[in-house]
Amino acid sequence: MRRPEFVARQSAHPRGVLGRVIARIMALETATPNQRTLELLRIDEGCRVLEVGFGHGHTRAPLSSPQKDS
């Protein structure tokens, strides 16, 4: 398999040691714009958010909190 194809596959579906490295790089590269997006959205506590194709998942982590039973 050619290297660009291998890297593209890892970027689409990271797995193994190299996949963890690539996922971490992707998270670092997108941290600033993702944080700015969250600031602009002004998501309040109690809001429901559907994020499709969230990639590494680090952006939505602050939005995740245990739900209280009503």
N, C-alpha and C positions, 0 to 999 in steps of 0.2 A: 504494500500500500504506500502511496506517495505521502510525503510529510504533510503538505497542505490539506489533503483529504483527511488524514488522521487527526490533525488539529481541528479541522472543521467538525468532525464527528465528536471529538471531546468537548468542543464548545457547545454543541447542540445537546449532548447528553453526557456530562462529565462522569467518569467512573475511575476507580483505582486511584493510585497515588497521583499520577499526572492529572487526573480529573479534578482532584481536590485542589491542586496547585492552580489549574486553570480557573476553577470556580472562584478561588480567593482573589486572583488577579482581576477577574470580571467584577467582583464585588468592590474592590478598591477603585477600579476605573470609573465605576458608575455611582460611587458614594455621594459625591457632591451634587450632581443633578438630581439624584433620587431624594436627597434630603431637602433640596429646594422645592421639589414637587410636593412633598409632604407639607412643607410650610405653606405653599400656595393653596393647597386643598383645604387647609384648616379643618381637619377631621376632628369632631368633638367626640367625647366619651359617649358611648351609647349608639354611635353611628354604625351602620353595617357597611362593609367595604368588600367588593368583589374585585380581585385583581387577577387578571387572566395572563398567563405566561410570565409569571413574576421572576423567573430565572433562579437566582441564587437564594432568594427569600429573605435576605438580610434587611431589605427596605421595609417589608411589612412586619418584621419582628416587633417593633415598638407598638404597632397597632394591635397586636395579639395580647389579650389579657384574659384571665379566667372569667368565664361568664358566671354571674350570680344566679342562683335558683330563685325564681319568683314565687 
